[in-house]
Amino acid sequence: MADLGKVLVVVGVALAAGGLLLILLGRTSLPLGRLPGDIVYRGKNSTLYFPLATSILLSVVLSILFYVISRFRR
């Protein structure tokens, strides 16, 4: 039961850190979410938003970051 508590604390801290990171990124002038290639469809009563280019860019950056981290751990 103590292990579950530790896991929940770690998950909570990770969520809080992610939230702070999103708040800080929102205050910068980075155009994430508004890149060319992001799809926005505005209908009469609904809006469909799919950040395709932002997702690809984020995937590439995270892949490179994890690759570099794994190379240093060896």
C-alpha positions as CSV (number, residue, x, y, z in Angstrom):
1,M,0.0,0.0,0.0
2,A,2.9,2.4,0.7
3,D,4.2,1.8,-2.9
4,L,0.9,2.9,-4.3
5,G,1.1,6.1,-2.2
6,K,4.6,6.8,-3.6
7,V,3.4,6.3,-7.1
8,L,0.4,8.6,-6.6
9,V,2.7,11.3,-5.2
10,V,5.1,11.0,-8.2
11,V,2.2,11.2,-10.6
12,G,0.8,14.2,-8.8
13,V,4.2,16.0,-8.9
14,A,4.6,15.2,-12.6
15,L,1.1,16.6,-13.4
16,A,1.8,19.7,-11.4
17,A,5.2,20.2,-13.2
18,G,3.5,19.6,-16.6
19,G,0.8,22.2,-15.7
20,L,3.4,24.8,-14.8
21,L,5.3,24.1,-18.0
22,L,2.1,24.6,-20.0
23,I,1.4,27.9,-18.2
24,L,4.9,29.2,-18.8
25,L,4.8,28.1,-22.5
26,G,1.5,29.9,-22.9
27,R,3.1,33.2,-21.8
28,T,5.9,32.9,-24.4
29,S,5.5,34.0,-28.0
30,L,6.0,30.5,-29.3
31,P,3.5,29.8,-32.1
32,L,2.8,26.2,-30.8
33,G,-0.7,25.3,-31.8
34,R,-0.8,28.0,-34.6
35,L,1.8,26.5,-36.9
36,P,1.2,26.2,-40.7
37,G,-0.2,22.7,-41.1
38,D,-2.4,22.8,-38.0
39,I,-6.0,22.1,-39.1
40,V,-8.8,24.3,-37.9
41,Y,-12.4,23.9,-39.2
42,R,-15.0,26.3,-38.0
43,G,-18.5,25.2,-38.7
44,K,-21.8,26.8,-37.8
45,N,-22.1,25.3,-34.3
46,S,-18.8,23.6,-33.8
47,T,-15.0,24.0,-34.2
48,L,-12.7,21.1,-35.0
49,Y,-9.0,21.8,-34.1
50,F,-6.2,19.3,-34.9
51,P,-2.7,20.5,-34.3
52,L,-1.0,18.2,-36.9
53,A,2.2,20.2,-37.4
54,T,2.6,21.0,-33.7
55,S,2.2,17.3,-32.9
56,I,4.9,16.3,-35.4
57,L,7.3,19.0,-34.2
58,L,6.7,17.9,-30.6
59,S,7.3,14.3,-31.5
60,V,10.6,15.0,-33.2
61,V,11.8,17.2,-30.4
62,L,10.9,14.6,-27.7
63,S,12.4,11.7,-29.8
64,I,15.7,13.6,-30.0
65,L,15.7,14.5,-26.3
66,F,15.0,10.9,-25.3
67,Y,17.7,9.6,-27.7
68,V,20.3,12.0,-26.1
69,I,19.2,11.0,-22.6
70,S,19.6,7.3,-23.4
71,R,23.0,7.9,-24.9
72,F,24.2,9.5,-21.7
73,R,22.8,6.7,-19.5
74,R,25.0,4.1,-21.1
